[in-house]
Amino acid sequence: MVEIKFNNAQLKRIQKILANTPKAMPRIVSSAINKTTALAKTDISKRIRTVLAAKAAAVKKKISRRKASHRRWRSDLYISKKRMPLIAFGARQNKTGTSYKIEKAGGRKTLAHSFIQKMPSGHEGVFMRKGKSRYPISEKMGPSVG
């Protein structure tokens, strides 16, 4: 967790600067906190993507934030421990299965007998059959961001 602390001298200086705007203070502070956490979320996403070869949108979905408000001057970032779908790692269909790349430094791997399918709901993923029959199928997942 990122914590920002001020000493008394800094707080008095801030209060002196903002003395004319006492009613606007909660809005100003909460807005500043929210902008800082938005930048932190972007920075965390970029650092994760230096290691993982995942798409930016998929990583950002796994990082959520609770914004600060006028009454609550605190903002929280949460990183999900749920695994990301394999499709987020640049999965491509080929003749033997589906290839994907999880680590930036590593090479592409192939998951034999798998296929990419778009579901009726619009969700796209990498799937494999669980047995010899046509159904059931299961979605293949990669690592979690956490």
C-alpha positions in Angstrom: 0.0 0.0 0.0 1.3 3.5 -0.9 1.1 5.9 2.0 1.7 9.6 1.8 2.5 11.4 5.1 3.0 15.1 5.8 4.7 16.6 8.8 3.1 19.5 10.8 5.1 22.2 9.0 4.0 20.9 5.6 0.3 20.7 6.7 0.4 24.2 8.1 1.9 25.5 4.8 -0.9 23.7 2.9 -3.5 25.1 5.2 -2.1 28.7 4.8 -2.2 28.3 1.0 -5.8 27.0 1.1 -7.1 29.3 3.8 -9.4 31.1 1.4 -11.0 27.9 0.2 -12.2 26.0 3.3 -15.3 24.6 1.7 -13.5 23.5 -1.4 -10.8 21.6 0.6 -12.6 18.2 0.7 -13.1 18.3 -3.1 -9.6 19.4 -3.8 -8.0 16.7 -1.6 -10.2 13.9 -2.7 -9.6 14.8 -6.4 -5.8 14.9 -5.8 -5.9 11.5 -4.1 -7.9 10.0 -6.9 -5.5 11.4 -9.6 -2.6 9.9 -7.7 -4.2 6.5 -7.5 -5.1 6.6 -11.2 -1.4 7.2 -12.0 -0.4 4.5 -9.5 -2.7 2.0 -11.3 -1.2 2.8 -14.6 2.3 2.4 -13.3 1.5 -0.9 -11.6 0.0 -2.1 -14.9 3.1 -1.1 -16.9 5.4 -2.9 -14.4 3.4 -6.1 -14.5 3.5 -6.0 -18.3 7.3 -5.8 -18.3 7.2 -9.4 -17.0 4.0 -10.8 -18.5 3.1 -10.6 -22.2 -0.5 -9.9 -21.4 -2.7 -7.2 -23.0 -2.9 -3.9 -21.1 -6.7 -4.0 -21.0 -6.7 -7.5 -19.4 -4.2 -6.4 -16.7 -6.1 -3.2 -15.9 -9.3 -5.2 -15.4 -7.6 -7.1 -12.7 -6.6 -3.9 -10.8 -9.5 -2.2 -9.2 -9.6 1.0 -7.1 -11.9 2.5 -4.6 -12.0 6.2 -5.0 -11.7 8.8 -2.3 -14.7 10.9 -1.5 -15.4 14.3 0.2 -15.8 12.5 3.5 -13.4 9.7 3.0 -9.9 10.9 2.1 -8.5 7.5 1.2 -8.2 5.6 -2.0 -7.4 1.9 -2.2 -6.0 -0.3 -5.1 -6.9 -4.0 -5.2 -5.1 -6.5 -7.3 -7.2 -9.6 -8.1 -5.8 -13.1 -7.4 -8.0 -14.7 -10.1 -6.2 -16.2 -13.0 -6.3 -14.4 -16.4 -7.8 -16.2 -19.5 -5.1 -17.6 -21.9 -6.6 -15.4 -24.7 -5.2 -12.3 -22.9 -1.7 -13.6 -23.6 -1.9 -13.3 -27.4 -3.3 -16.7 -28.1 -3.4 -17.8 -31.7 -5.0 -20.8 -33.4 -2.7 -23.0 -35.4 -2.9 -26.5 -36.9 -1.9 -28.4 -33.8 -3.7 -26.3 -31.2 -3.3 -22.9 -29.7 0.0 -21.0 -29.2 0.4 -18.4 -26.5 3.2 -16.4 -24.8 3.0 -15.8 -21.0 6.5 -14.3 -20.2 8.0 -11.5 -22.2 11.4 -13.1 -22.0 10.2 -16.6 -22.9 9.1 -18.1 -26.2 5.6 -19.1 -27.4 4.2 -22.4 -26.2 1.5 -24.6 -27.8 -1.4 -26.1 -26.1 -2.3 -29.2 -28.2 -5.9 -30.0 -29.1 -7.2 -26.6 -27.9 -9.2 -24.1 -29.8 -10.2 -20.5 -29.7 -14.0 -19.9 -29.6 -16.3 -16.9 -29.2 -19.2 -17.8 -27.0 -22.8 -16.5 -27.6 -22.3 -14.0 -24.7 -19.4 -12.4 -26.7 -16.7 -13.8 -24.4 -13.7 -15.2 -26.4 -11.4 -17.7 -24.9 -9.1 -20.7 -25.3 -11.0 -24.0 -24.7 -10.3 -27.7 -24.5 -12.7 -30.7 -24.4 -12.7 -32.5 -21.1 -13.2 -36.0 -22.6 -13.7 -37.7 -25.9 -17.2 -36.4 -26.4 -18.0 -33.0 -27.8 -19.1 -31.6 -24.4 -18.2 -30.4 -21.8 -15.4 -28.0 -22.6 -13.3 -26.0 -20.2 -11.6 -22.6 -20.6 -7.8 -22.6 -20.1 -6.3 -19.9 -17.8 -2.9 -18.4 -17.4 -1.3 -17.0 -14.3 -2.9 -14.3 -12.1 -1.6 -10.7 -11.9 -1.3 -11.0 -8.1 
